[in-house]
Amino acid sequence: MDSSAILMVLIIFSINIVYVTFFTLRMILTLKGFRYIAAMISVVEVVIYIVGLGLVLDNLNEIQNLIAYALGYGTGVIIGMKIEEKMALGYIMVNVITTNVDTDLPTVLRNEGYGVTDWIAHGLDGNRVALQILTPRKYELKLYAKLKEIDPKVFIIAYEPKSIHGGFWVKSVRKGKLFS
């Protein structure tokens, strides 16, 4: 394989990484409600896509170009997901159940700025404390670490709420008053 063929493979690979990274980010931004940013990204994305696909279609007889296209696609998905993890857009709702009924866990979490609703629940082996905790996604891992530090046997389920309305906590987060 000569240097021009290697250069073509590298170009196709790189273009597809950029294209799929943009594609992944656009999809996530769309799902999170950032319509206008997603639309701007899609303009760039489609130009990159057409250039990359055109290079492959012009050279369909070169199997290494197809391989570079496929590998670039897969790599772009991974990079897009990593970028989205770092961006951590939105909120996460965490349901927590602890067997330690005498815990001061709700107070500790509230003092750190988390939105916490707690109640006594009844499980198979007796009473539990159940909590619902709302937090920005960028603090999700910090919350899990705190929960496990306080109760290593804590039961945790997390999901992303589709919409949030009301409550003091959301207003405080939007004003930048929590987690500072």
Secondary structure as UniProt FT lines:
FT   HELIX           3..31
FT   TURN            32..33
FT   HELIX           35..58
FT   TURN            59..61
FT   HELIX           63..87
FT   STRAND          91..98
FT   TURN            101..102
FT   HELIX           105..111
FT   TURN            112..113
FT   STRAND          115..123
FT   TURN            124..125
FT   STRAND          126..136
FT   HELIX           137..139
FT   HELIX           140..150
FT   TURN            152..153
FT   STRAND          155..159
FT   HELIX           168..174
FT   TURN            175..176
//
